[in-house]
Amino acid sequence: MPTMTAAQQRERAKQEFDAFLADCPSRLVLDRISDKWVTLVIASLADGPLRFSELSRQLAGVSQKMLTQTLRTLERDGLVTRTVTAAVPVRVDYALTDLGHSLLDPIKHLKAWAEDHVPEVREAQEAYDRSQEVLA
C-alpha cells in the first residue's frame, strides 16, 4: 500500500464517516454540537475571548454547573481554549480554537434561522395542539 500524506489520510477518513450509520463516531460530534449551550457558547465567543463571568451574563439562564461542564467539554473536544493568567484575582479566559472558528458559520446560520422562524414554529405547534384536542 502506498504511503499517504496526512492530508490524504484525513480526506480518506472523512469519506469513511457516515452519520446515518449507528456506530459512526460522527454521531458523537453531532450530539455534542447540537447541544443548546454548546451552540450558544460558540456563538458568544465569536467576537473574541471572554471570561467565565462574561459568558455567564451573556447566556441568560445557564447555571454555573452547566456552563462549567459545557466549557470543559468544548475544551476537551478542541473547540475552546482556556487561558489562566496569574493576577489577583486569577483571570481565566475562554476563546475559540481554529476548529471552533470553523463551526461559527453553521452555528450563526442555525441561530439566525431559529430566531427568524419562531412565529411559524409557534403557529405550527398551536395548530397541532388544537388538532389533538379535537381528536381527544
C-alpha positions as YAML, in Angstrom:
chain: A
units: angstrom
residues:
- id: 1
  name: MET
  ca: [0.00, 0.00, 0.00]
- id: 2
  name: PRO
  ca: [1.47, 3.38, -0.97]
- id: 3
  name: THR
  ca: [2.29, 5.90, 1.74]
- id: 4
  name: MET
  ca: [-0.30, 8.65, 2.19]
- id: 5
  name: THR
  ca: [0.27, 12.20, 3.36]
- id: 6
  name: ALA
  ca: [-1.55, 13.41, 6.47]
- id: 7
  name: ALA
  ca: [-3.93, 15.42, 4.26]
- id: 8
  name: GLN
  ca: [-4.71, 12.31, 2.20]
- id: 9
  name: GLN
  ca: [-5.33, 10.30, 5.37]
- id: 10
  name: ARG
  ca: [-7.73, 12.98, 6.67]
- id: 11
  name: GLU
  ca: [-9.58, 13.03, 3.35]
- id: 12
  name: ARG
  ca: [-9.89, 9.25, 3.34]
- id: 13
  name: ALA
  ca: [-11.17, 9.27, 6.94]
- id: 14
  name: LYS
  ca: [-13.78, 11.91, 6.02]
- id: 15
  name: GLN
  ca: [-15.09, 9.64, 3.28]
- id: 16
  name: GLU
  ca: [-15.39, 6.72, 5.69]
- id: 17
  name: PHE
  ca: [-17.69, 8.53, 8.18]
- id: 18
  name: ASP
  ca: [-21.44, 8.29, 7.63]
- id: 19
  name: ALA
  ca: [-23.66, 9.73, 10.38]
- id: 20
  name: PHE
  ca: [-26.57, 7.60, 9.17]
- id: 21
  name: LEU
  ca: [-24.75, 4.51, 10.42]
- id: 22
  name: ALA
  ca: [-25.49, 3.67, 14.06]
- id: 23
  name: ASP
  ca: [-21.88, 3.16, 15.11]
- id: 24
  name: CYS
  ca: [-20.37, 6.12, 13.27]
- id: 25
  name: PRO
  ca: [-18.24, 8.36, 15.53]
- id: 26
  name: SER
  ca: [-19.61, 11.43, 13.75]
- id: 27
  name: ARG
  ca: [-22.84, 10.90, 15.70]
- id: 28
  name: LEU
  ca: [-20.96, 11.80, 18.88]
- id: 29
  name: VAL
  ca: [-19.77, 15.01, 17.26]
- id: 30
  name: LEU
  ca: [-23.30, 15.82, 16.06]
- id: 31
  name: ASP
  ca: [-24.65, 15.13, 19.53]
- id: 32
  name: ARG
  ca: [-22.11, 17.50, 21.04]
- id: 33
  name: ILE
  ca: [-22.54, 20.42, 18.64]
- id: 34
  name: SER
  ca: [-26.33, 20.19, 18.63]
- id: 35
  name: ASP
  ca: [-26.49, 20.90, 22.36]
- id: 36
  name: LYS
  ca: [-28.20, 24.23, 23.13]
- id: 37
  name: TRP
  ca: [-25.47, 25.51, 25.47]
- id: 38
  name: VAL
  ca: [-22.64, 24.43, 23.14]
- id: 39
  name: THR
  ca: [-24.25, 26.35, 20.29]
- id: 40
  name: LEU
  ca: [-24.71, 29.46, 22.42]
- id: 41
  name: VAL
  ca: [-21.20, 29.33, 23.93]
- id: 42
  name: ILE
  ca: [-19.63, 29.02, 20.47]
- id: 43
  name: ALA
  ca: [-21.73, 31.94, 19.20]
- id: 44
  name: SER
  ca: [-20.83, 34.01, 22.28]
- id: 45
  name: LEU
  ca: [-17.11, 33.53, 21.70]
- id: 46
  name: ALA
  ca: [-17.35, 34.61, 18.05]
- id: 47
  name: ASP
  ca: [-16.05, 38.11, 18.73]
- id: 48
  name: GLY
  ca: [-13.15, 37.06, 20.92]
- id: 49
  name: PRO
  ca: [-12.18, 35.66, 24.30]
- id: 50
  name: LEU
  ca: [-14.49, 36.06, 27.28]
- id: 51
  name: ARG
  ca: [-14.16, 35.41, 30.98]
- id: 52
  name: PHE
  ca: [-16.44, 32.91, 32.69]
- id: 53
  name: SER
  ca: [-18.47, 35.70, 34.32]
- id: 54
  name: GLU
  ca: [-18.92, 37.46, 30.97]
- id: 55
  name: LEU
  ca: [-20.14, 34.24, 29.36]
- id: 56
  name: SER
  ca: [-22.47, 33.62, 32.28]
- id: 57
  name: ARG
  ca: [-24.02, 37.10, 31.96]
- id: 58
  name: GLN
  ca: [-24.39, 36.78, 28.20]
- id: 59
  name: LEU
  ca: [-26.04, 33.34, 28.39]
- id: 60
  name: ALA
  ca: [-29.13, 34.11, 30.43]
- id: 61
  name: GLY
  ca: [-30.49, 31.04, 32.16]
- id: 62
  name: VAL
  ca: [-27.36, 28.87, 32.16]
- id: 63
  name: SER
  ca: [-26.35, 27.55, 35.57]
- id: 64
  name: GLN
  ca: [-22.76, 27.80, 36.75]
- id: 65
  name: LYS
  ca: [-22.54, 24.00, 36.75]
- id: 66
  name: MET
  ca: [-23.85, 23.66, 33.20]
- id: 67
  name: LEU
  ca: [-21.58, 26.41, 31.87]
- id: 68
  name: THR
  ca: [-18.56, 24.80, 33.56]
- id: 69
  name: GLN
  ca: [-19.43, 21.37, 32.12]
- id: 70
  name: THR
  ca: [-20.01, 22.83, 28.65]
- id: 71
  name: LEU
  ca: [-16.71, 24.72, 28.65]
- id: 72
  name: ARG
  ca: [-14.78, 21.65, 29.86]
- id: 73
  name: THR
  ca: [-16.36, 19.52, 27.14]
- id: 74
  name: LEU
  ca: [-15.60, 22.11, 24.45]
- id: 75
  name: GLU
  ca: [-12.00, 22.34, 25.68]
- id: 76
  name: ARG
  ca: [-11.66, 18.53, 25.60]
- id: 77
  name: ASP
  ca: [-13.10, 18.45, 22.08]
- id: 78
  name: GLY
  ca: [-10.59, 21.04, 20.89]
- id: 79
  name: LEU
  ca: [-13.17, 23.75, 20.16]
- id: 80
  name: VAL
  ca: [-12.27, 26.13, 23.01]
- id: 81
  name: THR
  ca: [-9.07, 27.07, 24.82]
- id: 82
  name: ARG
  ca: [-8.85, 28.03, 28.48]
- id: 83
  name: THR
  ca: [-6.13, 30.51, 29.39]
- id: 84
  name: VAL
  ca: [-5.26, 31.21, 33.03]
- id: 85
  name: THR
  ca: [-3.48, 34.49, 33.75]
- id: 86
  name: ALA
  ca: [-1.79, 34.96, 37.12]
- id: 87
  name: ALA
  ca: [-3.39, 38.02, 38.67]
- id: 88
  name: VAL
  ca: [-5.37, 38.92, 41.74]
- id: 89
  name: PRO
  ca: [-7.92, 37.51, 41.31]
- id: 90
  name: VAL
  ca: [-6.81, 34.86, 38.81]
- id: 91
  name: ARG
  ca: [-8.09, 35.64, 35.31]
- id: 92
  name: VAL
  ca: [-9.44, 32.81, 33.16]
- id: 93
  name: ASP
  ca: [-10.34, 33.49, 29.53]
- id: 94
  name: TYR
  ca: [-12.09, 31.21, 27.07]
- id: 95
  name: ALA
  ca: [-11.57, 31.52, 23.31]
- id: 96
  name: LEU
  ca: [-12.37, 29.57, 20.19]
- id: 97
  name: THR
  ca: [-9.68, 27.44, 18.59]
- id: 98
  name: ASP
  ca: [-9.31, 27.26, 14.82]
- id: 99
  name: LEU
  ca: [-11.57, 24.22, 14.93]
- id: 100
  name: GLY
  ca: [-14.11, 26.19, 16.98]
- id: 101
  name: HIS
  ca: [-13.96, 29.05, 14.49]
- id: 102
  name: SER
  ca: [-14.69, 26.58, 11.68]
- id: 103
  name: LEU
  ca: [-18.02, 25.86, 13.40]
- id: 104
  name: LEU
  ca: [-19.07, 29.53, 13.62]
- id: 105
  name: ASP
  ca: [-20.76, 29.93, 10.25]
- id: 106
  name: PRO
  ca: [-23.07, 26.91, 10.60]
- id: 107
  name: ILE
  ca: [-23.94, 27.90, 14.18]
- id: 108
  name: LYS
  ca: [-24.61, 31.53, 13.25]
- id: 109
  name: HIS
  ca: [-26.93, 30.36, 10.46]
- id: 110
  name: LEU
  ca: [-28.73, 27.94, 12.77]
- id: 111
  name: LYS
  ca: [-29.12, 30.60, 15.49]
- id: 112
  name: ALA
  ca: [-30.44, 33.13, 12.95]
- id: 113
  name: TRP
  ca: [-32.85, 30.57, 11.48]
- id: 114
  name: ALA
  ca: [-34.22, 29.79, 14.96]
- id: 115
  name: GLU
  ca: [-34.67, 33.49, 15.77]
- id: 116
  name: ASP
  ca: [-36.29, 34.24, 12.39]
- id: 117
  name: HIS
  ca: [-38.77, 31.35, 12.46]
- id: 118
  name: VAL
  ca: [-40.15, 31.46, 16.00]
- id: 119
  name: PRO
  ca: [-43.58, 32.75, 14.85]
- id: 120
  name: GLU
  ca: [-44.02, 29.98, 12.25]
- id: 121
  name: VAL
  ca: [-42.93, 27.26, 14.68]
- id: 122
  name: ARG
  ca: [-45.23, 28.55, 17.41]
- id: 123
  name: GLU
  ca: [-48.11, 28.73, 14.93]
- id: 124
  name: ALA
  ca: [-47.47, 25.15, 13.82]
- id: 125
  name: GLN
  ca: [-47.33, 23.99, 17.45]
- id: 126
  name: GLU
  ca: [-50.61, 25.70, 18.29]
- id: 127
  name: ALA
  ca: [-52.30, 24.24, 15.20]
- id: 128
  name: TYR
  ca: [-51.05, 20.78, 16.09]
- id: 129
  name: ASP
  ca: [-52.21, 21.14, 19.70]
- id: 130
  name: ARG
  ca: [-55.67, 22.26, 18.53]
- id: 131
  name: SER
  ca: [-55.93, 19.28, 16.19]
- id: 132
  name: GLN
  ca: [-55.01, 16.92, 19.03]
- id: 133
  name: GLU
  ca: [-57.68, 18.44, 21.29]
- id: 134
  name: VAL
  ca: [-60.32, 17.73, 18.66]
- id: 135
  name: LEU
  ca: [-59.23, 14.08, 18.49]
- id: 136
  name: ALA
  ca: [-59.29, 13.65, 22.27]
...
